[in-house]
Amino acid sequence: MIGFSNSVKNNPDNNCKQPFYITDQMKQKPLAHNGIPISISFDESFKEDNSFRIPADKSRLLYISALAIAIGICISFIAKFLVYLINLITNLSFHHQFSFAHSSPATNTYGLFVILVPAIGGVIVGLMALYGSKAIRGHGIPEAMEQILTNKSKIRPSITYLKPISSAVSIGTGGPFGAEGPIIATGGALGSTLGQLLKISHYERKVLLAAGATAGMSAIFGSPIAAIFLAIELLLFEFSPRSILPVALACITGSAGHHLLFEAGPVFPMPQLEMPGNTALAIYSVIGIVIGLIAAGVTKIVYFIEDAFEKLPIHWMWWPAIGGLLVGIVGYFAPRTLGVGYDNITDILSGTMTFQIVASLCFMKFISWAIALGSGTSGGTLAPLLTIGGATGALLGTFIIYMFPNAGVTLPMAALIGMSAMFAGASRALLTSIIFAIESTGQSNALLPLLAACIGAYFVSFLLMENTIMTEKIARRGVKTPHSYEPDILDKMIVQQVTKENGTVLCADTTIEEVRQWLQSHKDQQRNYYIVVSKEGVFNGIISSSSLFSMHQKEQNTIGSLIKRKPIAITNEDSLKAAVEVMAKENVDVLPVVDHDDNKITGVLSYKDILSAYRHHIDEHEEGVSISLKRRTLKVLLHGKKRLAEIKVKGRS
């Protein structure tokens, strides 16, 4: 006949010889939530063939982690090459010498002709963008974010060499940028390129992109923990072992490369700081709030200037040259604004610079950097933000020390929290900002002031800005970035919670005509999908009701002929996210569900079940919000009526 009961396990000859029914013996088995065990005879078939189960293949994680380590090694040497290239171009452009040693553009002897050097660099960058790739324009992180969110983490391989070269030209000819943005973009391009060459998934390519980008940051600054948080907050937007482990290994490798190839010790050495008192801690919090306001203004001004360049009636290739000319003019009056300026950050943190020099550097560096970035040249934003923030913090600290000399505020601490708060407010990478400040200076005693100041800046930024300096550019192109890191709803729900559809089992050798007749007389067994087994009770696959009752099917054909593929099974303890991934990969709308412990079929899961569960979760959330709002509204109304009554009573008296 059509189906079979649980008696087939004890009497195999009876397989497919009686209709399917749910017996009392089956009902005694512990049931899944809203699910009914279908047949204990599947126990044997699933023991024989475990290919139906979702493979727990952790070798992929090992493979991606090994690739991430390799990327970390490569990007460490690329970081060293980039620094050498910047030094070489700086020496050639400003000092007429072929040398890879560090030198500052501020010590040039060009006089008025220094104005032309950044402009020449801008022309070269413009030509590289025109004939190479337009993607080299900008500061790196937004471009990497855009490729992750919209292009399956695919970055053109040419960016791997065009970005560092163009950035070296821009910075080496006086551009007021840091090397971190270009190396992050280069590392991301390297990871993406490797991912495109190998047969890996889009998700794994995203992980490699993030691993390369953050390994680059770690290689430049020796800050692996901050780099990991950067990946979480700005690139991955998640926290899971599949992504964090490769990224962490890449960052550790990049940090090891930093200690091997660069000088040991903190990137920004400064005097040892002491733990502040409560009064000073409160003041540092206020400084953070003020700098959050400034960070919002800085972001808006940068994009205002970018909009102004967009309106120029000339080709965008010439914008970097125009920006470079203006950078040169600023550099003529304030030579310290030219180039990377890591020395400026160290001097500000030392607390030895005069108020006038710090104020001049803060204002002029901002003008120079905002113009250069708005013109679309190639360079990073982190170093300028740190310089501007550190200088602003130092200025505020100087004022507070003058007004309240006994408050316990110190100039180096004020500069440090200003530096970090500016980055937190502009980028909203809160944890990255805090940890980076500690790792790059070695000042663990600054943790509480940094936390207080950065939270204040972050809060103000969140209130005043819809987008950040990292996301505004891609938001204008219609790319939406996540604002929260709430776990995937489907990842929090397991199959057992939503499996509702009972399964009807059909024998593969039964004819289509027999099945149709049997189902007509057993309406309660009609389903959208049917499980099909062989005479021996071995699971063959699933067929749909539409396929079974299609007019194109020949009635003399067997049920087994309707099976087009052997679907993978999921367990009742798998997440709905895993089920969706399997459905998408296998292109199926339904999956059989087996018990995690004994492999017995407990039901089937359809995409409609998943959508229903998702809808139910959303409705519950909205209902909770609605109840909360109603309660608040009622409370306000009652309070208002009470106040009106009090006013009336007072009026009568």
C-alpha positions as CSV (number, residue, x, y, z in Angstrom):
1,M,0.0,0.0,0.0
2,I,1.2,3.5,0.8
3,G,2.8,4.0,4.1
4,F,4.1,2.1,7.1
5,S,3.8,2.2,10.9
6,N,6.4,1.6,13.6
7,S,5.8,-2.2,13.1
8,V,8.3,-2.2,10.2
9,K,11.2,-2.2,12.6
10,N,10.2,-5.6,14.0
11,N,8.8,-7.0,10.7
12,P,10.7,-5.7,7.7
13,D,8.4,-7.7,5.4
14,N,5.5,-5.5,6.3
15,N,7.3,-2.3,4.9
16,C,5.0,-0.3,2.6
17,K,2.1,-2.7,3.2
18,Q,-0.2,-0.6,5.3
19,P,-1.2,3.0,5.6
20,F,0.8,5.3,7.9
21,Y,-0.7,6.0,11.3
22,I,0.6,7.5,14.5
23,T,0.5,4.8,17.1
24,D,0.3,5.0,20.8
25,Q,3.8,3.6,21.0
26,M,5.1,6.5,19.0
27,K,3.2,9.0,21.1
28,Q,5.0,7.7,24.2
29,K,8.3,9.1,22.9
30,P,9.2,12.6,24.1
31,L,8.0,14.9,21.4
32,A,9.6,18.0,20.0
33,H,7.8,21.2,20.4
34,N,4.7,20.9,18.2
35,G,6.4,18.0,16.4
36,I,5.4,14.3,16.2
37,P,7.9,11.4,15.8
38,I,7.2,9.8,12.4
39,S,8.9,6.5,12.4
40,I,11.4,4.8,14.6
41,S,12.5,2.7,11.6
42,F,14.5,5.7,10.4
43,D,16.9,5.0,13.2
44,E,18.7,2.3,11.3
45,S,18.7,4.1,8.0
46,F,20.3,7.3,9.5
47,K,22.9,5.2,11.3
48,E,23.9,3.7,7.9
49,D,24.1,7.1,6.1
50,N,25.3,10.0,8.1
51,S,25.7,12.1,5.0
52,F,22.3,13.6,5.7
53,R,23.5,15.4,8.8
54,I,25.0,18.9,8.8
55,P,28.8,18.4,8.8
56,A,30.6,19.9,11.7
57,D,33.6,20.6,9.5
58,K,36.0,22.6,11.6
59,S,38.8,21.9,9.2
60,R,37.5,24.9,7.2
61,L,38.2,27.1,10.2
62,L,41.7,25.7,10.5
63,Y,42.2,26.4,6.7
64,I,40.9,30.0,6.9
65,S,43.0,30.6,10.0
66,A,46.1,29.3,8.2
67,L,45.4,31.7,5.3
68,A,44.9,34.6,7.8
69,I,48.3,33.9,9.3
70,A,49.9,33.9,5.9
71,I,48.1,37.2,5.1
72,G,49.4,38.6,8.4
73,I,53.0,37.7,7.5
74,C,52.7,39.3,4.0
75,I,51.0,42.5,5.2
76,S,53.7,43.0,7.9
77,F,56.4,43.2,5.2
78,I,54.1,45.3,3.0
79,A,53.6,47.7,6.0
80,K,57.4,48.0,6.3
81,F,57.7,48.6,2.6
82,L,55.0,51.3,2.7
83,V,56.9,53.1,5.5
84,Y,60.1,52.9,3.6
85,L,58.5,54.1,0.5
86,I,56.9,57.1,2.3
87,N,60.3,57.9,3.8
88,L,62.0,57.7,0.4
89,I,59.5,59.9,-1.3
90,T,59.6,62.4,1.6
91,N,63.4,62.6,1.4
92,L,63.4,63.0,-2.4
93,S,60.6,65.6,-2.4
94,F,61.8,67.8,0.5
95,H,65.5,67.1,1.1
96,H,66.9,66.0,-2.3
97,Q,68.4,62.8,-1.0
98,F,67.9,59.1,-1.7
99,S,67.3,57.7,1.8
100,F,64.9,55.3,3.5
101,A,65.5,57.0,6.9
102,H,62.7,58.9,8.6
103,S,62.7,62.6,8.0
104,S,60.1,65.4,8.5
105,P,58.9,67.6,5.7
106,A,58.8,70.4,8.3
107,T,62.6,70.8,8.0
108,N,62.5,71.6,4.3
109,T,64.3,74.6,2.9
110,Y,62.1,75.3,-0.1
111,G,60.5,78.4,1.2
112,L,57.6,79.5,-0.9
113,F,58.1,76.7,-3.4
114,V,57.0,74.2,-0.8
115,I,53.5,75.0,-1.9
116,L,54.0,73.2,-5.2
117,V,55.2,69.8,-3.7
118,P,51.8,68.6,-2.5
119,A,50.2,69.8,-5.7
120,I,52.6,67.7,-7.8
121,G,51.8,64.7,-5.6
122,G,48.1,65.4,-6.1
123,V,48.6,65.3,-9.9
124,I,50.3,62.0,-9.7
125,V,47.5,60.5,-7.5
126,G,44.9,61.9,-9.8
127,L,46.5,60.2,-12.8
128,M,46.9,56.9,-10.9
129,A,43.2,57.1,-10.0
130,L,42.2,57.9,-13.6
131,Y,44.3,55.3,-15.4
132,G,44.6,52.7,-12.5
133,S,41.5,52.6,-10.3
134,K,39.3,55.2,-8.8
135,A,39.0,53.1,-5.7
136,I,42.4,54.3,-4.5
137,R,40.8,57.6,-3.6
138,G,39.8,58.1,0.0
139,H,41.1,56.8,3.3
140,G,40.6,53.0,3.0
141,I,38.2,51.9,5.7
142,P,34.9,53.1,4.1
143,E,35.9,51.5,0.8
144,A,36.6,48.2,2.6
145,M,33.2,48.4,4.4
146,E,31.4,49.1,1.1
147,Q,32.9,46.0,-0.6
148,I,31.9,43.8,2.4
149,L,28.4,45.1,2.5
150,T,27.6,45.3,-1.3
151,N,30.1,43.4,-3.4
152,K,30.6,40.1,-1.5
153,S,33.9,41.3,-0.2
154,K,35.4,41.5,-3.7
155,I,38.1,44.1,-4.1
156,R,40.1,44.6,-7.3
157,P,43.5,42.9,-7.0
158,S,45.2,46.0,-8.5
159,I,44.3,47.9,-5.3
160,T,46.9,45.7,-3.5
161,Y,49.7,47.7,-5.2
162,L,48.0,50.8,-6.4
163,K,46.7,51.9,-2.9
164,P,50.1,51.8,-1.1
165,I,52.0,53.4,-3.9
166,S,49.4,56.2,-4.4
167,S,49.3,56.8,-0.6
168,A,53.1,56.9,-0.4
169,V,53.1,59.5,-3.1
170,S,50.4,61.5,-1.4
171,I,51.9,61.4,2.1
172,G,55.5,61.6,0.9
173,T,54.8,64.9,-0.9
174,G,53.3,66.4,2.2
175,G,49.8,65.1,2.4
176,P,48.6,65.4,6.0
177,F,47.6,61.7,6.3
178,G,48.7,58.6,8.2
179,A,49.9,55.3,6.8
180,E,47.3,53.3,8.7
181,G,44.4,53.8,6.3
182,P,46.3,52.8,3.2
183,I,47.8,49.7,4.9
184,I,44.3,48.7,6.1
185,A,43.0,49.1,2.6
186,T,46.0,47.2,1.2
187,G,45.6,44.4,3.7
188,G,41.9,44.1,2.9
189,A,42.6,44.0,-0.8
190,L,45.2,41.3,-0.2
191,G,42.8,39.2,1.8
192,S,40.0,39.7,-0.7
193,T,42.2,38.8,-3.7
194,L,43.4,35.6,-2.0
195,G,39.7,34.8,-1.3
196,Q,38.9,35.3,-4.9
197,L,41.7,33.0,-6.1
198,L,40.7,30.2,-3.8
199,K,37.4,28.3,-3.7
200,I,35.9,29.7,-0.5
201,S,32.6,31.1,0.4
202,H,31.6,34.8,0.5
203,Y,31.6,34.7,4.3
204,E,35.1,33.3,4.4
205,R,36.3,35.9,1.9
206,K,34.8,38.6,4.2
207,V,36.8,37.1,7.1
208,L,40.0,37.2,5.1
209,L,39.4,40.8,4.0
210,A,38.9,41.8,7.7
211,A,41.9,39.7,8.7
212,G,44.2,41.4,6.1
213,A,42.9,44.9,7.0
214,T,43.3,44.6,10.7
215,A,46.6,42.8,10.4
216,G,47.8,45.9,8.6
217,M,46.8,48.1,11.4
218,S,48.4,45.8,13.9
219,A,51.6,45.8,11.8
220,I,51.8,49.6,11.8
221,F,50.9,50.3,15.4
222,G,51.6,47.0,17.2
223,S,48.1,47.1,18.6
224,P,46.5,43.6,18.0
225,I,43.7,43.9,20.5
226,A,42.5,47.3,19.1
227,A,42.8,45.8,15.6
228,I,40.5,42.9,16.5
229,F,37.9,45.3,17.9
230,L,38.2,47.4,14.7
231,A,37.3,44.3,12.8
232,I,34.2,43.8,15.0
233,E,33.0,47.4,15.1
234,L,33.7,48.5,11.5
235,L,34.2,45.5,9.2
236,L,32.6,42.3,10.5
237,F,29.7,43.6,12.6
238,E,29.6,40.3,14.4
239,F,31.3,38.2,17.0
240,S,31.6,34.5,16.3
241,P,34.4,31.9,16.4
242,R,34.4,31.5,12.6
243,S,35.4,35.2,12.2
244,I,37.2,36.2,15.3
245,L,39.7,33.3,15.4
246,P,41.2,34.0,11.9
247,V,41.2,37.8,12.5
248,A,42.8,37.4,15.9
249,L,45.5,35.2,14.5
250,A,46.2,37.6,11.7
251,C,46.4,40.5,14.1
252,I,48.8,38.6,16.4
253,T,50.9,37.8,13.4
254,G,50.8,41.5,12.3
255,S,51.9,42.5,15.8
256,A,54.7,40.0,15.8
257,G,55.8,41.5,12.4
258,H,55.7,45.0,14.0
259,H,58.0,44.0,16.8
260,L,60.3,42.3,14.3
261,L,60.4,45.0,11.6
262,F,59.9,48.2,13.6
263,E,61.2,49.7,16.8
264,A,60.2,48.0,20.1
265,G,58.1,49.8,22.6
266,P,54.9,52.0,22.3
267,V,54.4,53.8,19.0
268,F,53.6,57.0,21.0
269,P,55.8,57.0,24.1
270,M,54.7,59.4,26.8
271,P,55.4,60.1,30.5
272,Q,54.0,57.6,33.0
273,L,50.5,58.5,34.0
274,E,49.0,58.0,37.5
275,M,45.5,56.9,38.3
276,P,43.3,60.1,38.5
277,G,41.1,60.9,41.4
278,N,37.3,61.2,41.2
279,T,37.3,64.9,40.5
280,A,39.8,64.6,37.7
281,L,37.8,61.6,36.3
282,A,34.6,63.7,36.2
283,I,36.5,66.5,34.4
284,Y,37.9,64.1,31.9
285,S,34.3,62.9,31.2
286,V,33.3,66.5,30.4
287,I,36.3,66.8,28.1
288,G,35.1,63.7,26.3
289,I,31.6,65.2,25.8
290,V,33.1,68.5,24.5
291,I,35.3,66.6,22.1
292,G,32.3,64.6,21.0
293,L,30.7,67.8,19.9
294,I,33.9,68.8,18.1
295,A,34.1,65.4,16.4
296,A,30.6,65.9,15.0
297,G,31.5,69.3,13.7
298,V,34.8,67.9,12.2
299,T,32.8,65.2,10.3
300,K,30.3,67.6,8.9
301,I,33.0,70.1,7.8
302,V,35.0,67.3,6.0
303,Y,31.9,66.3,4.0
304,F,31.0,69.9,3.4
305,I,34.3,70.4,1.7
306,E,33.9,67.2,-0.2
307,D,30.5,68.5,-1.5
308,A,32.3,71.7,-2.5
309,F,34.8,69.7,-4.6
310,E,31.9,67.8,-6.2
311,K,30.5,71.0,-7.5
312,L,33.7,72.2,-9.2
313,P,33.3,72.4,-13.0
314,I,36.5,70.4,-13.7
315,H,37.3,66.7,-13.9
316,W,37.7,64.9,-10.6
317,M,41.2,63.9,-11.6
318,W,42.4,67.4,-10.9
319,W,40.8,67.7,-7.4
320,P,43.8,66.1,-5.6
321,A,46.1,68.6,-7.3
322,I,43.9,71.6,-6.1
323,G,43.7,70.1,-2.7
324,G,47.5,69.6,-2.7
325,L,48.0,73.2,-3.6
326,L,45.9,74.4,-0.6
327,V,47.7,71.9,1.6
328,G,51.0,73.4,0.4
329,I,49.8,76.9,1.3
330,V,48.9,75.7,4.8
331,G,52.2,73.9,5.0
332,Y,54.1,77.0,4.2
333,F,52.7,78.8,7.2
334,A,52.6,75.7,9.5
335,P,55.3,73.2,8.3
336,R,54.4,70.7,11.0
337,T,51.1,70.0,9.2
338,L,52.9,68.3,6.3
339,G,53.3,64.6,6.2
340,V,52.3,61.8,8.6
341,G,52.9,63.7,11.7
342,Y,53.4,60.9,14.2
343,D,56.1,63.0,15.8
344,N,53.4,65.7,16.5
345,I,51.3,63.2,18.4
346,T,54.2,62.1,20.5
347,D,55.1,65.8,21.3
348,I,51.5,66.6,22.2
349,L,51.3,63.6,24.5
350,S,54.5,64.6,26.2
351,G,52.8,67.8,27.5
352,T,55.9,70.0,26.6
353,M,54.5,72.0,23.7
354,T,53.4,75.6,24.3
355,F,49.8,76.6,24.2
356,Q,50.4,78.7,21.0
357,I,52.1,75.8,19.1
358,V,49.4,73.3,20.1
359,A,46.6,75.7,19.1
360,S,48.2,76.4,15.8
361,L,48.9,72.8,15.0
362,C,45.3,71.8,16.0
363,F,43.7,74.4,13.7
364,M,46.1,74.2,10.8
365,K,46.3,70.4,10.7
366,F,42.5,70.2,10.6
367,I,42.2,72.7,7.8
368,S,44.9,71.0,5.8
369,W,43.6,67.4,6.4
370,A,39.9,68.4,5.7
371,I,40.8,70.0,2.4
372,A,43.1,67.1,1.3
373,L,40.5,64.4,2.3
374,G,37.7,66.3,0.7
375,S,39.6,66.5,-2.6
376,G,39.6,62.8,-2.8
377,T,43.3,62.1,-2.6
378,S,44.7,58.9,-1.0
379,G,45.6,58.7,2.7
380,G,44.4,57.7,6.2
381,T,42.3,59.5,8.7
382,L,43.4,58.0,12.0
383,A,46.7,59.9,12.4
384,P,45.0,63.3,11.7
385,L,42.1,62.6,14.0
386,L,44.6,61.6,16.7
387,T,46.6,64.8,16.2
388,I,43.5,67.1,16.2
389,G,42.0,65.2,19.2
390,G,45.2,65.2,21.2
391,A,45.8,68.9,20.5
392,T,42.2,69.7,21.5
393,G,42.5,67.7,24.7
394,A,45.7,69.4,25.5
395,L,44.2,72.9,25.0
396,L,41.2,72.0,27.2
397,G,43.5,70.5,29.8
398,T,45.6,73.7,29.8
399,F,42.5,75.8,30.4
400,I,41.2,73.5,33.2
401,I,44.6,73.4,34.9
402,Y,44.7,77.2,34.8
403,M,41.2,77.6,36.2
404,F,41.3,74.6,38.7
405,P,44.9,73.9,39.5
406,N,44.0,71.5,42.4
407,A,41.6,69.3,40.4
408,G,44.2,66.7,39.6
409,V,44.1,67.1,35.9
410,T,47.4,66.6,34.0
411,L,48.2,67.8,30.5
412,P,49.4,64.4,29.1
413,M,46.3,62.6,30.3
414,A,44.1,65.3,28.9
415,A,45.9,65.0,25.5
416,L,45.5,61.2,25.6
417,I,41.8,61.2,26.3
418,G,41.3,63.9,23.7
419,M,43.1,61.8,21.1
420,S,41.0,58.8,21.9
421,A,37.7,60.6,22.3
422,M,38.1,62.3,18.9
423,F,38.5,58.9,17.3
424,A,35.5,57.5,19.2
425,G,33.3,60.4,18.4
426,A,34.2,60.6,14.7
427,S,34.2,56.8,13.9
428,R,31.9,55.5,16.8
429,A,34.4,52.6,17.2
430,L,34.2,52.9,20.9
431,L,36.2,49.9,22.1
432,T,38.8,50.3,19.4
433,S,39.4,53.8,20.5
434,I,39.9,52.9,24.1
435,I,42.1,49.9,23.6
436,F,44.2,51.6,20.9
437,A,45.1,54.5,23.2
438,I,46.3,52.0,25.8
439,E,48.2,49.8,23.4
440,S,49.9,52.6,21.5
441,T,51.1,54.4,24.6
442,G,51.4,51.6,27.2
443,Q,49.4,53.6,29.7
444,S,47.1,51.1,31.5
445,N,46.4,53.6,34.3
446,A,44.5,55.7,31.7
447,L,41.8,53.0,31.3
448,L,39.1,54.7,33.4
449,P,39.6,58.2,32.1
450,L,39.6,56.9,28.5
451,L,36.5,54.9,29.2
452,A,34.7,57.9,30.6
453,A,35.8,60.3,27.9
454,C,35.2,58.0,25.0
455,I,31.7,57.0,26.2
456,G,30.8,60.7,26.5
457,A,32.1,61.4,23.0
458,Y,30.4,58.3,21.6
459,F,27.1,59.4,23.2
460,V,27.2,62.9,21.8
461,S,28.1,61.5,18.4
462,F,25.2,59.1,18.4
463,L,22.8,61.9,19.3
464,L,24.1,64.4,16.7
465,M,25.2,62.3,13.7
466,E,23.2,59.7,11.8
467,N,26.4,58.5,10.1
468,T,30.1,58.7,11.0
469,I,33.2,59.9,9.2
470,M,33.6,56.2,8.2
471,T,30.1,55.6,6.9
472,E,28.9,59.0,5.6
473,K,30.6,58.5,2.2
474,I,29.1,55.1,1.5
475,A,25.7,56.1,3.0
476,R,25.5,58.7,0.3
477,R,25.9,55.9,-2.2
478,G,22.9,54.1,-0.7
479,V,24.9,51.6,1.4
480,K,23.4,51.1,4.9
481,T,25.8,49.9,7.7
482,P,24.6,48.1,10.8
483,H,24.2,50.3,13.9
484,S,23.9,47.4,16.3
485,Y,25.3,44.0,16.9
486,E,22.2,42.1,18.1
487,P,22.6,38.4,17.5
488,D,20.8,37.0,14.5
489,I,17.2,36.2,15.5
490,L,17.4,32.9,13.6
491,D,20.6,32.0,15.3
492,K,19.0,32.3,18.7
493,M,16.1,29.9,17.8
494,I,16.5,26.1,17.4
495,V,14.6,23.9,15.0
496,Q,12.9,22.1,17.9
497,Q,11.1,25.3,18.9
498,V,9.4,25.8,15.5
499,T,8.9,22.4,13.9
500,K,5.2,22.2,13.5
501,E,4.4,20.1,10.4
502,N,3.9,16.4,11.0
503,G,5.3,14.1,8.4
504,T,3.5,11.5,6.3
505,V,5.7,8.7,5.1
506,L,5.3,7.2,1.6
507,C,6.9,4.1,0.1
508,A,9.1,4.9,-2.9
509,D,7.8,1.8,-4.9
510,T,4.2,2.8,-4.6
511,T,2.6,4.2,-7.7
512,I,1.5,7.8,-7.9
513,E,-2.1,6.6,-8.6
514,E,-2.2,4.5,-5.4
515,V,-0.9,7.4,-3.3
516,R,-3.4,9.8,-4.7
517,Q,-6.3,7.5,-4.0
518,W,-5.0,6.8,-0.5
519,L,-4.6,10.4,0.3
520,Q,-8.1,11.2,-1.0
521,S,-9.5,8.7,1.6
522,H,-7.1,9.9,4.3
523,K,-7.5,13.6,4.3
524,D,-5.8,13.9,7.7
525,Q,-2.6,12.6,6.1
526,Q,-2.4,15.3,3.4
527,R,0.6,17.5,3.7
528,N,2.6,20.0,1.7
529,Y,5.5,17.7,1.7
530,Y,5.9,13.9,2.0
531,I,8.8,11.8,3.3
532,V,9.7,9.0,0.9
533,V,11.5,5.8,2.0
534,S,12.5,2.5,0.3
535,K,11.1,-0.9,1.1
536,E,13.8,-1.4,3.7
537,G,12.8,1.9,5.4
538,V,15.8,3.8,4.1
539,F,15.2,7.5,3.7
540,N,15.1,8.5,0.0
541,G,14.0,12.1,0.0
542,I,11.1,14.5,0.1
543,I,8.5,15.3,-2.5
544,S,6.1,18.2,-2.6
545,S,2.3,17.9,-2.8
546,S,2.3,20.0,-6.0
547,S,4.6,17.6,-7.6
548,L,2.6,14.6,-6.5
549,F,-0.7,15.9,-7.8
550,S,0.7,17.6,-11.0
551,M,-1.3,16.7,-14.2
552,H,2.0,16.2,-15.9
553,Q,2.9,13.1,-13.8
554,K,2.1,9.7,-15.2
555,E,0.0,7.8,-12.6
556,Q,1.7,4.5,-13.3
557,N,5.1,5.9,-12.3
558,T,6.4,5.3,-8.7
559,I,6.7,7.8,-6.0
560,G,10.4,7.4,-6.1
561,S,10.5,8.9,-9.6
562,L,9.4,12.2,-8.2
563,I,12.5,12.6,-6.0
564,K,14.9,15.0,-7.7
565,R,17.5,15.1,-5.0
566,K,18.5,13.6,-1.7
567,P,18.1,16.5,0.8
568,I,20.3,17.0,3.8
569,A,18.7,16.5,7.2
570,I,19.0,18.8,10.3
571,T,18.8,17.9,13.9
572,N,16.2,19.3,16.3
573,E,19.0,21.1,18.1
574,D,20.4,23.0,15.1
575,S,19.7,26.7,14.8
576,L,17.2,28.1,12.3
577,K,20.1,30.1,10.8
578,A,21.8,26.8,10.1
579,A,18.6,25.5,8.5
580,V,18.3,28.6,6.3
581,E,21.9,28.2,5.2
582,V,21.3,24.6,4.2
583,M,18.0,25.5,2.4
584,A,19.8,28.2,0.5
585,K,22.8,26.0,-0.4
586,E,20.7,23.0,-1.4
587,N,17.9,25.1,-3.0
588,V,15.1,23.3,-1.1
589,D,12.1,24.6,0.8
590,V,11.8,21.8,3.3
591,L,14.2,19.7,5.4
592,P,13.6,16.5,7.4
593,V,14.3,16.9,11.2
594,V,16.0,14.1,13.1
595,D,16.5,13.8,16.9
596,H,19.9,14.8,18.0
597,D,20.4,11.8,20.2
598,D,19.0,8.8,18.3
599,N,18.7,10.1,14.7
600,K,15.0,9.3,14.5
601,I,12.8,11.5,12.3
602,T,10.8,13.9,14.4
603,G,9.2,16.0,11.7
604,V,9.9,18.3,8.7
605,L,10.8,21.9,8.7
606,S,9.7,24.2,5.9
607,Y,10.6,27.7,5.1
608,K,7.1,28.8,6.0
609,D,7.7,27.5,9.5
610,I,10.8,29.7,9.7
611,L,9.1,32.8,8.4
612,S,6.2,32.2,10.8
613,A,8.7,32.0,13.7
614,Y,10.5,35.1,12.6
615,R,7.2,37.0,12.2
616,H,6.1,35.8,15.7
617,H,9.4,37.1,17.2
618,I,8.9,40.5,15.5
619,D,5.3,40.7,16.7
620,E,6.4,39.9,20.2
621,H,9.1,42.6,20.1
622,E,6.7,45.2,18.7
623,E,4.0,44.3,21.2
624,G,6.5,44.7,24.0
625,V,7.5,48.2,22.7
626,S,3.8,49.1,22.2
627,I,3.0,48.0,25.8
628,S,5.9,50.0,27.1
629,L,4.9,53.1,25.1
630,K,1.3,52.7,26.3
631,R,2.4,52.5,29.9
632,R,4.5,55.6,29.5
633,T,1.7,57.5,27.8
634,L,-0.8,56.4,30.5
635,K,1.6,57.5,33.2
636,V,2.1,60.9,31.5
637,L,-1.6,61.4,31.1
638,L,-2.3,60.5,34.7
639,H,0.4,62.8,35.9
640,G,-1.0,65.5,33.7
641,K,-4.5,65.1,35.1
642,K,-3.1,65.1,38.6
643,R,-1.3,68.4,37.9
644,L,-4.4,70.0,36.4
645,A,-6.4,69.0,39.4
646,E,-3.8,70.5,41.7
647,I,-3.8,73.7,39.7
648,K,-7.6,73.9,39.8
649,V,-7.6,73.4,43.6
650,K,-5.0,76.1,44.0
651,G,-7.0,78.4,41.8
652,R,-10.2,78.0,43.9
653,S,-8.3,78.6,47.1
